[in-house]
């Protein structure tokens, strides 16, 4: 029995020794691995080597703790297969990563090897690089990326599937590059992409269906490019788009149903193009449209029917065109909208003629609840012909000698002249080139109609509207209508 107990005791002791040695070996191995890890990977947030090609600044330099890294590329750039990229294993929790390139040619590619190592990466930004093309799957089908910003990188080409299979991607910016065209399938299977910025490129061609996979895009910025022609096929797939910005392109006309694929569009910006003509169905299919901006174009006329399909429109900007008139019939479909508190209509900087085709704007000014509409119409100028200017001048003369203050006639010519801003000067010669007057300061009864645009040679007495217009009410200054009429009768 004693022998058996002895054997058991020896056996238990042997097991205990083996377990102890195993634990000690495990600790030694863990320390060895940690040492190897520390020696193999450089902490990208704490780079001490001054000649390093990349320096990153993070909110924390502790290993595996940083969530933001702002990196700068120096010293002649870094190759795509450079071992340095593996150092990003030292900070696997980075969510926001920025690369700023300080040397020409310092970065000529998207650093995909970094993206694939950062399993929590949500935002990446690269600027001032020389990335001439974005190849297929450049972002390694990341399932975490939400935003990609690539401005000012000299990008000229986007390959098919350049942005593909990123289920969380919401925003992409490719502004200020040198992209000349958009092909099909560049943006592929991006179910959550909502904003795409392509401004300040040299895009002149949109291939049919280039946006066909972007069913949930809500904002598309194509401003400051070279687009001269657009057709409905360019916008296939954008059924949920809310805002389209095409300012500062080379568009000369808007053809029938050009935007008909944009069933949800609410804001359309076409400022700064060369648009001379909008066809009657040019805005067809845009029933939800609320804001249309056409400032700084070459529109000479806005035809009846152009706005018939946009009956929810309540903001219209037509500044700085060549409009000679704006008929009430052209805005009939949206006229009531312009009376709402949130409405806005801008007509400054056109060549509007002072005639009865604009008389409806007097009524709109009185009926609208919008302060913006009132202010815009109050400052609106129109161009007078010589006869209208003469008639207004003679009425002014009659007013001058009949104004009464405290029962005393006095000369108030200076005050009247302040309101009579009737000239426009050539900036180079200083010559008067046209006579302008604020539209709402001219009584509707004096606005000539088409059959009366050529005035009779003889001067006729003022109408009742003219008398009412120049009548001033108030405790300290009253224009005497009786004296006014007597003076006119005496002049006959």
C-alpha positions in Angstrom: 0.0 0.0 0.0 2.8 2.4 0.9 4.4 1.7 -2.4 1.2 2.5 -4.3 0.8 5.8 -2.4 4.4 6.7 -3.2 3.8 6.1 -6.9 0.7 8.3 -6.9 2.5 11.1 -5.1 5.3 11.0 -7.6 2.8 11.1 -10.5 0.9 14.1 -9.1 4.2 15.9 -8.5 5.3 15.3 -12.1 2.0 16.7 -13.4 2.3 19.8 -11.2 5.9 20.4 -12.5 4.8 20.1 -16.1 1.9 22.5 -15.6 4.2 25.1 -14.0 6.7 24.8 -16.8 3.9 25.1 -19.4 2.6 28.3 -17.7 6.1 29.8 -17.6 6.8 28.9 -21.2 3.4 30.6 -22.2 4.4 33.8 -20.4 7.9 33.7 -22.1 6.3 33.1 -25.5 3.8 36.0 -25.0 6.6 38.3 -24.0 8.6 37.2 -27.0 5.7 37.8 -29.4 5.0 41.2 -27.9 8.6 42.1 -28.3 8.6 40.9 -31.9 5.4 42.8 -32.6 6.8 46.0 -31.1 10.0 45.7 -33.0 8.4 44.7 -36.3 5.7 47.5 -36.5 6.4 51.2 -36.0 3.7 53.1 -34.2 2.5 55.4 -37.0 1.2 57.9 -34.4 4.7 58.2 -32.8 7.2 58.1 -35.6 10.6 59.3 -34.4 12.6 58.9 -37.6 12.8 62.3 -39.2 13.6 60.9 -42.6 10.4 58.8 -42.6 8.4 59.3 -45.8 5.1 59.5 -43.9 4.3 61.2 -40.6 1.0 60.9 -38.9 -0.5 63.0 -36.1 -3.2 61.3 -33.9 -5.3 62.2 -30.9 -3.5 59.4 -29.0 0.0 57.9 -29.5 -0.7 54.8 -27.4 -0.6 51.6 -29.4 -4.0 50.3 -30.7 -5.8 53.4 -29.3 -6.0 56.1 -32.0 -9.2 56.7 -33.9 -8.1 59.7 -36.0 -4.9 60.1 -38.0 -3.8 63.1 -40.1 -0.8 61.9 -42.2 1.6 63.9 -44.3 3.7 62.4 -47.2 7.2 63.9 -47.4 10.6 63.2 -48.8 10.0 62.3 -52.4 6.9 60.1 -51.9 6.4 56.4 -51.1 6.0 53.4 -53.3 2.8 51.3 -53.3 4.7 48.2 -52.1 6.7 50.0 -49.4 6.9 48.0 -46.2 5.9 51.1 -44.3 2.2 50.6 -45.0 2.2 47.5 -42.7 2.9 49.8 -39.8 -0.8 50.7 -39.8 -1.3 47.4 -38.0 -0.1 49.4 -35.0 -3.3 51.4 -35.0 -6.1 49.1 -36.2 -8.9 51.2 -34.6 -8.5 54.3 -36.9 -11.9 55.5 -38.1 -10.8 58.8 -39.8 -7.7 58.9 -42.0 -6.3 61.9 -44.0 -3.4 62.0 -46.4 -1.9 65.4 -47.3 0.8 65.2 -50.0 3.6 67.8 -49.7 5.8 66.6 -52.6 5.0 66.4 -56.3 4.6 62.8 -57.2 4.6 61.8 -53.6 1.5 59.7 -53.9 0.3 58.4 -57.2 -2.2 55.8 -56.1 -5.0 55.1 -53.6 -3.2 53.3 -50.6 -5.4 50.2 -50.7 -3.1 48.3 -48.4 -3.9 50.7 -45.6 -7.6 50.6 -46.2 -7.7 46.8 -46.1 -5.9 46.7 -42.8 -8.2 49.2 -41.0 -11.3 47.3 -40.3 -13.0 50.2 -38.6 -12.2 52.9 -41.2 -15.2 55.1 -42.0 -13.7 58.3 -43.5 -10.7 58.6 -45.8 -9.4 61.9 -47.4 -6.5 62.3 -49.9 -5.6 65.7 -51.4 -2.7 67.2 -53.4 -1.6 63.8 -54.7 -0.9 62.8 -58.3 -3.5 60.1 -58.6 -4.2 60.2 -62.3 -6.7 57.3 -62.3 -8.9 55.4 -59.8 -8.7 51.7 -60.7 -11.4 49.1 -60.2 -12.0 48.2 -56.6 -9.5 50.7 -55.4 -11.2 50.8 -52.0 -11.1 47.0 -51.5 -14.9 46.7 -51.2 -14.7 48.1 -47.7 -17.8 47.4 -45.7 -17.1 50.2 -43.2 -16.3 53.2 -45.4 -18.9 56.0 -45.2 -17.1 58.9 -46.8 -14.4 59.2 -49.5 -12.9 62.7 -50.2 -10.4 63.0 -53.1 -10.2 66.7 -54.1 -7.2 68.2 -55.9 -5.5 65.0 -57.0 -5.2 65.5 -60.8 -7.6 62.5 -61.4 -8.4 62.2 -65.1 -9.9 58.7 -65.3 -12.4 56.6 -63.3 -12.3 53.0 -64.3 -15.3 50.7 -64.1 -16.1 49.6 -60.6 -13.8 52.3 -59.2 -16.4 52.7 -56.5 -18.1 49.4 -56.0 -19.7 47.1 -53.4 -19.4 49.5 -50.5 -22.6 49.1 -48.7 -22.1 51.8 -46.1 -20.7 54.5 -48.4 -22.8 57.7 -48.2 -20.6 60.6 -49.5 -18.0 60.8 -52.3 -16.2 64.0 -53.4 -14.1 64.1 -56.5 -14.1 67.9 -56.8 -11.2 69.9 -58.4 -9.7 67.2 -60.5 -9.4 66.8 -64.3 -12.1 64.2 -65.0 -13.4 64.7 -68.6 -16.2 62.1 -68.8 -18.3 59.7 -66.8 -18.7 56.1 -68.1 -21.2 53.5 -67.0 -20.6 51.3 -64.0 -18.0 53.6 -62.3 -20.4 53.8 -59.4 -21.6 50.2 -58.8 -23.7 48.7 -56.0 -23.5 51.6 -53.6 -27.0 51.3 -52.0 -26.5 54.1 -49.4 -24.6 56.7 -51.5 -26.5 60.0 -51.0 -24.1 62.8 -52.1 -21.8 62.9 -55.0 -19.6 65.9 -55.7 -18.0 66.3 -59.1 -17.6 70.1 -59.3 -14.6 71.9 -60.8 -13.6 69.2 -63.2 -13.6 69.3 -67.1 -16.5 66.9 -67.6 -18.0 67.4 -71.1 -19.7 64.0 -71.6 -22.1 62.1 -69.4 -22.5 58.7 -70.9 -26.1 57.3 -70.8 -26.7 55.5 -67.6 -23.6 56.7 -65.8 -25.6 57.1 -62.6 -28.0 54.2 -63.2 -26.9 52.3 -60.0 -27.3 55.3 -57.6 -31.0 54.9 -56.8 -30.7 56.5 -53.4 -28.6 59.6 -54.3 -30.2 62.8 -53.1 -27.6 65.4 -54.1 -25.5 65.6 -57.3 -23.0 68.4 -57.9 -21.9 68.8 -61.5 -21.1 72.6 -61.2 -18.2 74.3 -62.9 -17.7 71.7 -65.7 -17.9 71.8 -69.5 -21.2 70.2 -70.2 -23.0 71.7 -73.2 -25.7 69.1 -73.8 -27.9 67.1 -71.5 -30.6 64.5 -72.3 -32.9 62.5 -70.0 -30.8 59.3 -70.5 -27.9 61.0 -68.6 -29.9 60.9 -65.4 -31.3 57.4 -65.5 -31.4 55.8 -62.0 -31.6 59.1 -60.1 -35.3 58.6 -59.1 -34.7 59.9 -55.6 -32.5 62.9 -56.4 -33.6 66.1 -54.6 -30.9 68.6 -55.6 -29.1 68.9 -58.9 -26.4 71.6 -59.3 -25.3 72.3 -62.8 -24.1 75.9 -62.4 -21.3 77.3 -64.5 -21.3 74.8 -67.4 -21.7 75.5 -71.1 -25.4 74.6 -71.6 -27.1 76.6 -74.4 -30.6 75.1 -74.3 -32.8 72.8 -72.4 -34.6 70.3 -74.6 -37.8 68.4 -74.1 -37.9 66.2 -71.0 -34.2 66.7 -70.2 -34.8 66.1 -66.5 -37.7 63.7 -66.8 -35.9 60.9 -64.9 -35.6 63.0 -61.8 -39.0 62.3 -60.4 -38.2 63.6 -56.9 -36.2 66.7 -57.8 -36.9 69.8 -55.7 -34.0 72.1 -56.4 -32.4 72.8 -59.8 -29.5 75.2 -60.2 -28.6 76.2 -63.8 -27.0 79.6 -63.1 -24.0 80.8 -65.1 -24.6 78.8 -68.3 -25.2 80.1 -71.8 -28.9 79.1 -72.0 -30.8 81.0 -74.7 -33.8 78.7 -74.9 -35.9 76.4 -72.8 -38.4 74.2 -74.8 -42.0 74.1 -73.6 -41.4 70.6 -72.1 -37.9 71.3 -71.0 -39.0 71.0 -67.3 -41.5 68.3 -68.0 -41.7 65.6 -65.3 -40.5 67.9 -62.5 -43.8 68.2 -60.7 -42.1 68.3 -57.2 -39.7 71.1 -58.2 -39.8 74.0 -55.7 -36.7 76.0 -56.6 -35.4 76.9 -60.1 -32.4 79.1 -60.5 -31.5 80.4 -64.0 -29.5 83.5 -63.2 -26.7 84.7 -65.4 -27.8 83.1 -68.7 -28.9 84.5 -72.1 -32.6 84.0 -71.9 -34.4 86.5 -74.1 -37.8 85.1 -73.5 -39.6 82.7 -71.1 -42.3 81.1 -73.2 -45.7 80.3 -72.0 -46.0 76.7 -70.9 -42.4 76.3 -69.7 -43.5 76.3 -66.1 -46.7 74.3 -66.6 -45.3 71.1 -65.1 -43.7 72.7 -62.1 -46.8 73.9 -60.3 -45.2 73.7 -56.8 -42.4 76.1 -57.8 -42.2 79.0 -55.3 -38.6 80.2 -55.8 -37.6 81.5 -59.2 -34.3 83.3 -60.0 -34.1 84.9 -63.5 -31.5 87.6 -62.7 -29.0 88.8 -65.3 -30.6 87.5 -68.4 -31.7 89.3 -71.6 -35.4 89.3 -70.8 -37.3 92.2 -72.4 -40.5 91.3 -70.7 -42.1 88.7 -68.5 -45.7 88.0 -69.4 -48.2 87.0 -66.8 -49.1 84.0 -68.9 -45.6 82.6 -68.6 -46.0 82.4 -64.8 -49.7 81.5 -64.7 -49.1 78.0 -63.3 -47.1 79.3 -60.3 -48.5 82.8 -59.8 -50.4 81.8 -56.7 -47.2 80.2 -55.2 -45.5 83.6 -55.5 -47.9 85.0 -53.0 -46.9 82.7 -50.2 -44.7 83.8 -47.3 -41.8 81.6 -48.5 -41.8 82.7 -52.1 -39.1 84.5 -54.0 -38.8 85.9 -57.5 -35.7 87.7 -58.8 -35.7 89.7 -62.1 -32.9 92.2 -61.6 -30.3 92.7 -64.3 -32.6 92.1 -67.3 -33.6 94.4 -70.2 -37.3 94.7 -69.2 -39.2 97.3 -71.1 -41.5 99.7 -69.2 -44.8 98.7 -70.8 -48.1 97.2 -69.7 -46.9 93.6 -70.1 -45.3 94.1 -66.7 -48.4 95.7 -65.1 -49.3 92.4 -63.4 -46.2 92.8 -61.2 -47.9 95.8 -59.5 -50.7 93.5 -58.5 -48.4 90.7 -57.3 -46.5 93.3 -55.1 -49.8 94.2 -53.4 -51.0 90.6 -53.0 -47.9 88.7 -52.0 -47.1 87.9 -48.3 -43.5 87.3 -49.1 -41.1 90.0 -47.9 -38.5 88.7 -50.4 -40.9 89.1 -53.3 -41.9 92.6 -52.2 -38.3 93.7 -51.8 -37.3 92.3 -55.2 -40.1 94.0 -57.0 -39.5 97.3 -55.2 -36.0 97.5 -56.6 -36.9 96.2 -60.1 -35.9 98.6 -62.9 -37.2 98.7 -66.4 -36.1 100.6 -69.5 -38.2 103.6 -70.6 -38.5 104.8 -74.2 -37.9 108.5 -74.8 -41.6 109.5 -74.9 -42.4 107.8 -71.5 -39.4 109.6 -70.0 -40.6 112.9 -71.5 -44.1 112.4 -70.1 -42.8 111.5 -66.7 -40.5 114.6 -66.8 -43.4 116.9 -67.6 -45.5 115.4 -64.9 -42.6 116.0 -62.5 -42.5 119.7 -63.6 -46.2 120.0 -62.8 -45.7 118.4 -59.4 -42.8 120.7 -58.7 -44.8 123.9 -58.9 -47.9 122.6 -57.1 -46.5 120.9 -54.0 -47.8 122.6 -50.9 -46.4 122.5 -47.5 -48.1 124.5 -44.7 -50.2 126.2 -47.4 -47.1 127.5 -49.1 -45.8 126.5 -52.6 -42.1 125.5 -52.6 -39.6 124.0 -55.0 -38.9 120.3 -54.1 -37.1 119.4 -57.3 -34.0 118.0 -55.4 -36.1 115.5 -53.5 -37.9 114.3 -56.5 -34.7 113.8 -58.4 -33.5 111.3 -55.7 -36.3 109.0 -56.7 -35.8 109.6 -60.4 -32.9 107.2 -61.0 -33.4 107.0 -64.8 -30.1 106.6 -66.4 -27.5 103.9 -67.0 -23.9 104.8 -67.9 -21.3 103.0 -70.0 -18.5 102.4 -67.6 -15.8 103.2 -70.3 -17.2 106.3 -72.0 -19.6 107.6 -69.4 -22.3 108.1 -72.0 -25.9 107.5 -71.2 -27.0 104.4 -73.0 -30.6 103.8 -71.6 -33.1 105.3 -69.4 -34.2 103.2 -66.4 -36.9 103.7 -63.8 -38.2 101.6 -60.9 -41.2 99.8 -62.4 -43.4 100.2 -59.4 -42.9 104.0 -59.4 -44.6 104.2 -62.8 -48.4 104.2 -62.5 -49.9 101.3 -64.4 -52.0 103.8 -66.4 -48.8 105.2 -67.9 -47.3 101.9 -69.0 -47.9 101.8 -72.8 -49.4 98.7 -74.3 -48.4 97.0 -77.6 -50.8 99.2 -79.6 -49.6 102.4 -77.9 -45.9 101.8 -77.8 -45.5 104.7 -80.3 -46.7 107.8 -78.5 -48.8 110.5 -79.9 -46.8 113.7 -80.6 -49.0 115.8 -78.4 -48.9 115.7 -74.7 -52.1 114.6 -73.0 -53.2 115.5 -69.5 -52.4 112.9 -66.7 -54.8 110.2 -66.0 -56.5 109.6 -62.7 -53.9 106.9 -61.9 -51.2 109.5 -62.4 -52.8 111.9 -60.1 -53.2 109.3 -57.4 -49.6 108.2 -57.8 -48.2 111.6 -57.2 -50.5 112.3 -54.3 -48.7 112.2 -51.0 -50.5 111.8 -47.7 -49.3 112.8 -44.3 -49.6 115.5 -41.7 -46.7 117.7 -42.8 -46.9 117.3 -46.6 -49.9 117.1 -48.9 -50.1 117.4 -52.7 -53.1 119.4 -53.6 -54.9 117.5 -56.4 -57.0 120.6 -57.1 -54.0 122.8 -57.6 -52.4 120.1 -59.7 -55.4 119.9 -62.1 -55.6 123.7 -62.3 -52.0 123.9 -63.3 -52.6 121.4 -66.0 -55.7 123.1 -67.3 -53.8 126.4 -67.4 -51.1 124.8 -69.5 -53.6 123.7 -72.2 
